[in-house]
Amino acid sequence: MERIASALGDAARWRIVELLAERPRSVGELAELAGLRQPQTTKHLQTLARAGLVTVFPLGQRRVYAVEAAPLAALGRRLGELAGAIEAHAGDRDVIARYLAAIEADSAVADRERWADGRTFSFERVLTAPRDVVWRHWTDPGLLGSWWAPPPLTVTDCVLEPRPGGRAVLDYRDAEGQYHSQGRVHAATEAERLVFDLSVIEAGTVACTGHYDVTLTDAEGGTRLLLGLRITGTTVDAVPFVAGIETGWAQVLDNLADAVGAFRRTTASPDERREAQP
């Protein structure tokens, strides 16, 4: 496939294939129609032949070339698959576009320290799992690390100790670098409420701090999660972090919804196990 794509990457060769798609032609005819010299045309045809795109028919003193449809059809199918994959993941492109728009908007107003102080965000999800399962996904480091970062970030360390004064840590990385946030838990009521702060550390200093308030209540079919977030202590360098909150947390909570759903499918409660017994 790579050889076919490379052979068709030259404008002159592409024109030759277009001409051969109409009917088989001689080297001289192709050279005349493509506006090339015959030696050039011959070299292009040799490249196309090595890629399996054309076949030569020696007819006495003439050499007539014909295009092969199968390799082009295979390339067409592969391009169709790529186009389908792009369409299927169009949402990821939209996320990047929204993030860029947020960065541009915040950059226009981030002309002083504490420019975003007091900015608030609110998120809500109804999760298909009971409150104790959702709580574990917030407070068990292994479960927390399975969802607490949007793609393509990877969590390297995360802790939310569910007690007043407990540690709050979120470290993650991507191909460009590593990122660190730390803070403290202020309040924790099992399976009901978790309040904590996290400060983004950039170049050894706090770029901004987020105060988080997570509440869990019963909902039909599962748990209603409400997440409130208030920003304080912002510096001018906090633009990419503040701008990413809206799209980032939307992705992260989608991750959480998937994680608790998968957990429920693979881990039955004692009541569910008893009900399943004959």
CORHURA-V417629 format. One record per residue. N is the residue number from 1. RES is the residue in three letters. PSI is psi as a letter, one per 20 degrees, with the letter a starting at -180 (none if undefined). NEAR is the number of other ideal C-beta (glycine too) atoms within 10 Angstrom. Layout:
BEGIN
n=N res=RES psi=PSI near=NEAR
n=N res=RES psi=PSI near=NEAR
END
This chain:
BEGIN
n=1 res=MET psi=h near=11
n=2 res=GLU psi=h near=7
n=3 res=ARG psi=h near=13
n=4 res=ILE psi=g near=17
n=5 res=ALA psi=h near=12
n=6 res=SER psi=g near=12
n=7 res=ALA psi=h near=21
n=8 res=LEU psi=i near=19
n=9 res=GLY psi=i near=9
n=10 res=ASP psi=p near=13
n=11 res=ALA psi=h near=9
n=12 res=ALA psi=g near=13
n=13 res=ARG psi=h near=22
n=14 res=TRP psi=g near=15
n=15 res=ARG psi=h near=16
n=16 res=ILE psi=g near=28
n=17 res=VAL psi=g near=18
n=18 res=GLU psi=g near=12
n=19 res=LEU psi=h near=17
n=20 res=LEU psi=h near=21
n=21 res=ALA psi=h near=11
n=22 res=GLU psi=g near=9
n=23 res=ARG psi=r near=10
n=24 res=PRO psi=q near=16
n=25 res=ARG psi=q near=19
n=26 res=SER psi=r near=16
n=27 res=VAL psi=g near=20
n=28 res=GLY psi=g near=12
n=29 res=GLU psi=g near=16
n=30 res=LEU psi=g near=21
n=31 res=ALA psi=g near=20
n=32 res=GLU psi=g near=13
n=33 res=LEU psi=h near=15
n=34 res=ALA psi=i near=20
n=35 res=GLY psi=k near=10
n=36 res=LEU psi=r near=18
n=37 res=ARG psi=q near=10
n=38 res=GLN psi=g near=13
n=39 res=PRO psi=h near=10
n=40 res=GLN psi=g near=13
n=41 res=THR psi=g near=24
n=42 res=THR psi=g near=16
n=43 res=LYS psi=g near=14
n=44 res=HIS psi=g near=24
n=45 res=LEU psi=h near=21
n=46 res=GLN psi=g near=12
n=47 res=THR psi=g near=18
n=48 res=LEU psi=h near=26
n=49 res=ALA psi=g near=15
n=50 res=ARG psi=h near=11
n=51 res=ALA psi=i near=19
n=52 res=GLY psi=j near=15
n=53 res=LEU psi=h near=25
n=54 res=VAL psi=q near=23
n=55 res=THR psi=q near=14
n=56 res=VAL psi=p near=15
n=57 res=PHE psi=o near=11
n=58 res=PRO psi=o near=8
n=59 res=LEU psi=n near=10
n=60 res=GLY psi=c near=5
n=61 res=GLN psi=i near=5
n=62 res=ARG psi=q near=11
n=63 res=ARG psi=o near=14
n=64 res=VAL psi=p near=17
n=65 res=TYR psi=q near=24
n=66 res=ALA psi=q near=14
n=67 res=VAL psi=q near=20
n=68 res=GLU psi=p near=16
n=69 res=ALA psi=h near=11
n=70 res=ALA psi=g near=9
n=71 res=PRO psi=h near=19
n=72 res=LEU psi=h near=16
n=73 res=ALA psi=h near=10
n=74 res=ALA psi=g near=13
n=75 res=LEU psi=g near=15
n=76 res=GLY psi=g near=11
n=77 res=ARG psi=g near=10
n=78 res=ARG psi=g near=13
n=79 res=LEU psi=h near=12
n=80 res=GLY psi=h near=10
n=81 res=GLU psi=g near=10
n=82 res=LEU psi=g near=10
n=83 res=ALA psi=h near=10
n=84 res=GLY psi=g near=10
n=85 res=ALA psi=h near=9
n=86 res=ILE psi=g near=11
n=87 res=GLU psi=h near=8
n=88 res=ALA psi=h near=9
n=89 res=HIS psi=k near=10
n=90 res=ALA psi=h near=9
n=91 res=GLY psi=h near=8
n=92 res=ASP psi=h near=13
n=93 res=ARG psi=h near=10
n=94 res=ASP psi=h near=11
n=95 res=VAL psi=g near=17
n=96 res=ILE psi=g near=10
n=97 res=ALA psi=g near=11
n=98 res=ARG psi=h near=15
n=99 res=TYR psi=g near=17
n=100 res=LEU psi=g near=11
n=101 res=ALA psi=h near=12
n=102 res=ALA psi=g near=18
n=103 res=ILE psi=g near=16
n=104 res=GLU psi=g near=11
n=105 res=ALA psi=g near=12
n=106 res=ASP psi=h near=20
n=107 res=SER psi=h near=13
n=108 res=ALA psi=h near=9
n=109 res=VAL psi=i near=10
n=110 res=ALA psi=m near=19
n=111 res=ASP psi=j near=8
n=112 res=ARG psi=r near=9
n=113 res=GLU psi=q near=11
n=114 res=ARG psi=k near=14
n=115 res=TRP psi=h near=18
n=116 res=ALA psi=j near=20
n=117 res=ASP psi=p near=13
n=118 res=GLY psi=i near=9
n=119 res=ARG psi=p near=16
n=120 res=THR psi=q near=9
n=121 res=PHE psi=q near=15
n=122 res=SER psi=p near=11
n=123 res=PHE psi=q near=16
n=124 res=GLU psi=p near=10
n=125 res=ARG psi=q near=18
n=126 res=VAL psi=o near=12
n=127 res=LEU psi=q near=24
n=128 res=THR psi=l near=15
n=129 res=ALA psi=q near=23
n=130 res=PRO psi=r near=16
n=131 res=ARG psi=h near=19
n=132 res=ASP psi=h near=12
n=133 res=VAL psi=g near=21
n=134 res=VAL psi=g near=26
n=135 res=TRP psi=g near=23
n=136 res=ARG psi=h near=19
n=137 res=HIS psi=i near=20
n=138 res=TRP psi=h near=20
n=139 res=THR psi=i near=20
n=140 res=ASP psi=o near=13
n=141 res=PRO psi=h near=15
n=142 res=GLY psi=g near=9
n=143 res=LEU psi=h near=20
n=144 res=LEU psi=g near=19
n=145 res=GLY psi=i near=18
n=146 res=SER psi=i near=19
n=147 res=TRP psi=i near=21
n=148 res=TRP psi=l near=20
n=149 res=ALA psi=p near=22
n=150 res=PRO psi=q near=19
n=151 res=PRO psi=q near=10
n=152 res=PRO psi=k near=10
n=153 res=LEU psi=q near=16
n=154 res=THR psi=p near=13
n=155 res=VAL psi=p near=16
n=156 res=THR psi=h near=14
n=157 res=ASP psi=p near=13
n=158 res=CYS psi=p near=20
n=159 res=VAL psi=p near=16
n=160 res=LEU psi=n near=23
n=161 res=GLU psi=o near=16
n=162 res=PRO psi=m near=18
n=163 res=ARG psi=q near=10
n=164 res=PRO psi=p near=12
n=165 res=GLY psi=i near=9
n=166 res=GLY psi=q near=17
n=167 res=ARG psi=q near=13
n=168 res=ALA psi=o near=20
n=169 res=VAL psi=p near=15
n=170 res=LEU psi=o near=21
n=171 res=ASP psi=p near=18
n=172 res=TYR psi=r near=18
n=173 res=ARG psi=r near=16
n=174 res=ASP psi=a near=12
n=175 res=ALA psi=i near=7
n=176 res=GLU psi=i near=7
n=177 res=GLY psi=a near=6
n=178 res=GLN psi=q near=10
n=179 res=TYR psi=q near=17
n=180 res=HIS psi=p near=16
n=181 res=SER psi=q near=22
n=182 res=GLN psi=q near=17
n=183 res=GLY psi=b near=21
n=184 res=ARG psi=q near=15
n=185 res=VAL psi=p near=21
n=186 res=HIS psi=h near=16
n=187 res=ALA psi=q near=13
n=188 res=ALA psi=o near=21
n=189 res=THR psi=o near=12
n=190 res=GLU psi=p near=13
n=191 res=ALA psi=j near=19
n=192 res=GLU psi=g near=13
n=193 res=ARG psi=q near=15
n=194 res=LEU psi=p near=24
n=195 res=VAL psi=p near=17
n=196 res=PHE psi=r near=23
n=197 res=ASP psi=q near=18
n=198 res=LEU psi=p near=19
n=199 res=SER psi=p near=19
n=200 res=VAL psi=p near=24
n=201 res=ILE psi=o near=14
n=202 res=GLU psi=o near=17
n=203 res=ALA psi=k near=6
n=204 res=GLY psi=i near=6
n=205 res=THR psi=r near=10
n=206 res=VAL psi=p near=17
n=207 res=ALA psi=h near=20
n=208 res=CYS psi=r near=25
n=209 res=THR psi=p near=18
n=210 res=GLY psi=p near=23
n=211 res=HIS psi=p near=16
n=212 res=TYR psi=p near=20
n=213 res=ASP psi=o near=16
n=214 res=VAL psi=p near=20
n=215 res=THR psi=q near=14
n=216 res=LEU psi=p near=22
n=217 res=THR psi=q near=12
n=218 res=ASP psi=q near=11
n=219 res=ALA psi=q near=14
n=220 res=GLU psi=p near=6
n=221 res=GLY psi=j near=10
n=222 res=GLY psi=c near=20
n=223 res=THR psi=p near=21
n=224 res=ARG psi=p near=17
n=225 res=LEU psi=p near=22
n=226 res=LEU psi=p near=14
n=227 res=LEU psi=o near=18
n=228 res=GLY psi=q near=15
n=229 res=LEU psi=p near=17
n=230 res=ARG psi=p near=16
n=231 res=ILE psi=p near=21
n=232 res=THR psi=r near=16
n=233 res=GLY psi=k near=17
n=234 res=THR psi=q near=26
n=235 res=THR psi=r near=19
n=236 res=VAL psi=h near=13
n=237 res=ASP psi=i near=14
n=238 res=ALA psi=i near=23
n=239 res=VAL psi=g near=23
n=240 res=PRO psi=h near=15
n=241 res=PHE psi=g near=21
n=242 res=VAL psi=g near=22
n=243 res=ALA psi=h near=22
n=244 res=GLY psi=i near=18
n=245 res=ILE psi=g near=18
n=246 res=GLU psi=g near=13
n=247 res=THR psi=h near=18
n=248 res=GLY psi=g near=16
n=249 res=TRP psi=h near=19
n=250 res=ALA psi=g near=14
n=251 res=GLN psi=g near=18
n=252 res=VAL psi=g near=17
n=253 res=LEU psi=h near=18
n=254 res=ASP psi=g near=13
n=255 res=ASN psi=g near=16
n=256 res=LEU psi=g near=24
n=257 res=ALA psi=g near=19
n=258 res=ASP psi=g near=13
n=259 res=ALA psi=g near=20
n=260 res=VAL psi=h near=25
n=261 res=GLY psi=g near=15
n=262 res=ALA psi=h near=12
n=263 res=PHE psi=g near=16
n=264 res=ARG psi=h near=17
n=265 res=ARG psi=h near=10
n=266 res=THR psi=i near=7
n=267 res=THR psi=o near=11
n=268 res=ALA psi=q near=12
n=269 res=SER psi=r near=12
n=270 res=PRO psi=g near=7
n=271 res=ASP psi=g near=8
n=272 res=GLU psi=h near=10
n=273 res=ARG psi=h near=9
n=274 res=ARG psi=h near=9
n=275 res=GLU psi=h near=9
n=276 res=ALA psi=i near=8
n=277 res=GLN psi=q near=5
n=278 res=PRO psi=none near=2
END
